[in-house]
Amino acid sequence: MLFHTYVFAIFFAVTYAGYYLLKKTRFWVYWLLVASYVFYGWWNPLYLFLILYSTSLDYFAVRMMMRTERRKIWLALSVVNNLLLLGFFKYGAFAAENLTGLFAALGVPITVPAPGALLPVGISFYVFQSMSYTIDFYRGRLEPERNFFRYAAFVSLFPQLVAGPIERASNLLPQLRSERRVTWENVTDGLTLFVLGLFKKVALADFLAIYVNEVYGNPAGHDGLAMVMATYAFAWQIYFDFSGYTDMARGVARMMGINLMVNFNHPYLATSLRDFWQRWHISLSTWFKDYVYIPLGGNRGGKFNTYRNMFLTMVISGLWHGAAWNFVLWGFVHAVGRLLTTELEKTEFYRKIPKIIKQIWIYHFVCVTWIFFRAESLADSVLILKTIARFGLTDPRVPLVAALFCAGVWAYQFVSESGLRRVFEYAPVRVATMVCLLLYILFFVRSSGQQFIYFQF
């Protein structure tokens, strides 16, 4: 059941009428739970058994933590159970395929059977939301929810169930415990958010998708210019699509007097990679910070441990987005980018760079990494990158790469004669530059038989 369909309009009209009539009674939460299960079961009724199982186990795990001193056992049960659910339903086929390939490479004739289950819609979102409840209770950060049906409504709340934002129990459960006051301001604010999100989705994202799907669906059949334009188009398509969903989800919830967290904050205006991830999919970024990065050690234990934890968190985040190597590579590239720029961003040199320059560089870095995210496979990612890199050298109409290289050399010469030249004395800057140059030569430069110009003299 999609937000931008007539089916949802009818569903929400019925749900909202019942919600409004019951909002001053204790039954409104039960009505909301029933509506949420109808909404989720509309995709596939079998999904209801899975979300009910996950909800029940985490609820009773916390209840048992309240009664025993062996709390860590119940926490482990909750976390392991949730990770196994994700592992089986989301990554089972991916793991089986890669294990089969590994055995074949080793000459072992073993085929690992892939689970024949469909990927339940939104499982990554509600599993993370439910798991954060058990972890936060274990850490002593929230009071337990004693009403099972209220907790089930928290896990399955239909506006944000299938694509977030990933809510925290500390924000959402208190709102489900108190009597709801639906004001005219709630309705108008909610409608405004919903219409804005609807416009982003159907007028912008879906329109851009026509071109993106055509080009990325057949990368071998398009030239570099088409690839560049499709990559820029996808950067905006995914933003309009995802932030549009979030706006609609927040709008629906706001009309019911429920406030969901902001999930996007103008991410393409970021001035650093750290800033980008504080603006993009905020609920997921903060989730990984609180439940992966900090448990790994965070920024404690020196720079090496900090960078290791940052790197692992970004790679795991990439894998969370999809069971394919191109998603892992997407997370890896962002992780490397964070490692290479973290110290640079602390320098006086970086602080003096005009804001617009930093925004342009971050935007283009993010656009390039979106190639791995959108491509159908890892092989397609490499093909697209090669096509983009080569067309500027071989197509005389648009010598973009050549122009960029010339501009880059000119900028280097400008900096080397300015007070900023000391930046080139940093070993990480020199090493990163050499690595990038060598990688470009290895992957994108064709063999050349051209003589040096001055040989003729």
Helices and strands as residue ranges (DSSP letters): H 6-22, H 28-41, H 47-67, H 71-105, H 123-138, H 148-156, G 158-160, H 169-177, H 184-198, I 199-205, H 206-216, G 219-221, H 224-255, G 267-269, H 273-277, H 282-288, I 289-293, H 294-296, H 302-321, H 325-342, G 344-346, H 348-352, H 355-374, H 378-394, H 400-416, G 421-425, H 427-444, G 453-456
